[in-house]
Structure formats: C-alpha cells, structure tokens
Amino acid sequence: MKFIGRINAFAILNILGMCLIFTAVMLLFPTICAFIYDEGDAFALMIASGIALCVGLPAWWIFRGYRVLKVKDGFIIVTLGWILITTVSALPFVIHGAIPSFTDAFFETMSGYTTTGATILNDIEALPRGLLFWRSMTHFIGGMGIIMLIIVVLPLLGIDRLHLYKADAASGQGPESQKFLPRIKDCAKWLWIIYISMTLLGTSLLWIGGMSLFDALCHAFSSFATAGYSTKNASLGHYNSAYFDWVIIILMFLGGVNFILYYNLIKGGHKTLWENTELRSYVFLIFLLCSLIVFLLWNHGVYTSIAEAFRYGTFQVVSIFTTTGLTTADYELWPQDAQGIIFFSLFIGACAGSTASGIKVVQVVILCKYLHAKMNRIIQPLVVFPVRLNGRSVDSDSIDGVLGYFVINIFFVVCGGVVMVLLSGMDFFSAFMSVVATAWNIGPSFGMVGPADNYAHISEAGKWFLSFNMLVGRLDVFAVLVIFSPSFWRG
C-alpha cells in the first residue's frame, strides 16, 4: 500500500477517479437536454464527459485495490475532489465558446457547485439550454455536496465511507451535525430522498403556475439548494409573478432547515421540531427581519401596497439569509435602513445540516448564550451558568469550536477584502463585500457586486481568489485550510 506524507495516495487517486466517472455520468443529462433543444452545445458536453471518463476510469481501475482511508485522506479527497470536478465541469463552456476564458468558466462552475450563485455572464439567456441546464445542475449536485452523493454508491466498491462523510460535514456544523442513522449509507440515502423529493415538488409547483418545465426545474435546483442561478438575466424578477415569488420563498426557507429535522418528521418526531433551539431561532430571525423590512419599505412608500412590500421584502430577506441569492428587486435602490436589514442578513446563513452556507444560526445561538453566561459570571462569579441547546448542556469543545469558527471567518473576510483591493482595484467596500458574498456563498452583495451587477469586471487574479473563497466557504473553512497546516502532513 502506497503512503506519501502519511496519506494513502493510491486510495485517494482511486476515489478521485470515481469522482470523475460520476461527473461524466452527470454530464449525460445536459447532453440529452442539448439534443432535445438542438442549439449546438451537445458536442461540447459530450467531449467534456468523454475527457472525465478517459481520465477517471483508468485512475479508478488501476488503484481499485487501495481502499483503506484515514481521516486526513478524507479532507484531501473532499478538497481536491471539488477542484477536480469543477475543472472538468467547466470544460463544456470553454469548448463550446459560450465562456471562452477558462478562468471565467472555472469561476462560474465553482460558483454553481458551491451554491454561491455569483456569475460573470452578462447575457445569461444567450447560452444554449444544454449549457444552461448544466449550469443549474451544478447547484443541484453541490447543494447536498458532491462527496455526499458519491458515498451512496461506494459500498459497491467496498470502500470505507465514514471518513469522507466526516470531512464533508466537518467544521462549523455545531453539535447538531451528528449522523442520525447508524449506517452512513442509509444516512446519505435518506438525505438524498428528501432532497430530490423537495426539488421535484418545487418543480411541479412552478410548472403548474405557468413556468416552462425547463425553467421550473432549473429554478427548483437553485431555490431548494439555496443556490442562486436563474435562467433569466433579471433573475426571478423576469417573471414579475407573486405566485412564483412565494413558491420560491417557501423553497428557500425549507432549504435552510436542518435535514435531520425532516427525517425526524417523517419518522413521527413532530414534537421534537419546536423543541429544537436552532429551528425556533431560525423562524424567529426570519420573521423579525421580514417584519422590519416590510414595515420600512411600506413606511417609505417604496411600494404602493403592504402586500407588495411584504412580497418583495420577504423574498430578499429569505434569499440573502439562506445564502440563496435570487433577486426580484434591486435592493440597493431601497432606503438605507431597509438596506441595513439586507446587510445584516448577509452575516447569518440558516441552519446547520441544511443546504445553506455561511455562519449558521446554531453557531450564533451558542455564541449569544456563551456571552450571556460570561456576563452573568461577572455579576455572580461563584455560580455556574451552562450553555444549553435543545435542553442539553453544550460541552466546552463545541463552544471553543464555535468561537474559533467566528474568529477565522472574520479574519478571513477582512484579510480577503484587503487582498481583493490589491488584486482587483475595486474600492474597499466593494472588495470586502465580494469576499463576504463568495466566502459565505451568497452571490449578490453590495457595491460593485450588488444585485444589478455581476463579477465579470473583476480581474482574472481576483476571480481565482474569489473561486478559492467559494470553495473554502462551502467546506466551512477548516476542511480546506487544515491541509495547509504542516502538522497535518506530519501527523
């Protein structure tokens, strides 16, 4: 068995080969779509699928005897797997010429897989529908995580799946991230059954409302995966439909809920839902922010009726709060206090165990409870004030993890803003907001990357840096940064 730097290199190559085979198979779906619409993009998709298969199949076959994985192998596979799959998945755009720059194609594809929704396209509707479908499908795949999907089929190869799961669901998940089934294969299957069922339900509702089946499926991919890509230049605002807006609002909200709670609901655990501290906090924060912004929009006369203010205000808060990034209005034209609500929503990213990214509600809850306990200790130093979640005390390791996660996120965003000023020439506010929007996988933000703008104007170096930010954000910082630690390779 071949170990390099205390990692099983051959086993890693075997799994990466499997990732490429999976990508080759997934590329067949947009290829079928391309043949149906016959808009000249089928060849590019077939070539990319062939490249993935020609590279992946030998790697999987040659190293098929190496199947023992360690925890650090899992982190390497997750990070390299996302990069490798993104690289291959960007090829159809370059081969076809729809996005001739590989840098732009890689950025667009990484944005799709990480469910960021940031785009460099100035005319989305000019893309042939096969490529548009692939662009939206990256959201569907990335919403739950590429590695999570692949581990459902790994038992056929006799490969240890636990380390892959730990790496993909690692840092930042809080105490609610534990497996809810004894076997990881069953866990992954249940997650995907729920995920696919909700996506199909969303597609049906949009189709019934009058959206074409193609657009309905693409927007369902984007909304329940809390992603952000639309098939229209004006995003969901293109339709100007209250029905579509409310269907998408519900899908985005549900996509931001911990999937473990859906499983508990299916198994009859109705009472545990409202006992969940994070869910209660999630509902409360959404309700509070939506109420505030609706009042502000109505009070300033931005919309002529309370119903319109409710519709547009709620959509933007839920979209940003869940890190989805779909838009129905240019919120930078709203009054400053209403923009402040949107700005605040950028910094919290729905529930742990959901398809959303960013700093999770459970982490904010733990931090607030920890600070409250600290203040009480100042007043009553001899009294112990435990931090409780769901009626149970949170151990010190989990609290330390949350504190560390907050610190590294703020540090990463602030330093990233400085780097972006140097790489892109943007003003500091726009550079800072571009890092916030990509590191927390939100998509639109403020300044030069606001809802009416895109990322096309950013330099190539800036796009590569933001692509790295998207990957780090999707894997919750630690899962990527840990492989740069010298101790990771020594241990």
Secondary structure, 3 states (H helix, E strand, C coil): CCEECCEEHHHHHHHHHHHHHHHHHHCHHHHHHHHHHCCCCHHHHHHHHHHHHHHHHHHHHHCCCCCCCCHHHHHHHHHHHHHHHHHHHHHHHHHHCCCCCHHHHHHHHHHHHCCCCCCCCCCHHHCCHHHHHHHHHHHHHHHHCHHHHHCCCHHHHCCCCHHHHHHHCCCCCHHHHCCCCCCHHHHHHHHHHHHHHHHHHHHHHHHHCCCCHHHHHHHHHHHHCCCCCCCCCCHHHHCCCHHHHHHHHHHHHHHCCCHHHHHHHHCCCCHHHHHCHHHHHHHHHHHHHHHHHHHHHHHCCCCCCHHHHHHHHHHHHHHHHCCCCCCCCCHHHCCHHHHHHHHHHCCCCCCCCCCCCCCCHHHHHHHHHHHHHHHHHHHCCCCCCCCEECCEECCHHHHHHHHHHHHHHHHHHHHHHHHHHHHHCCCHHHHHHHHHHHHCCCCCCCHHHCCCCCCCCCCHHHHHHHHHHHHHHHCCCHHHHHHHCHHHHHC
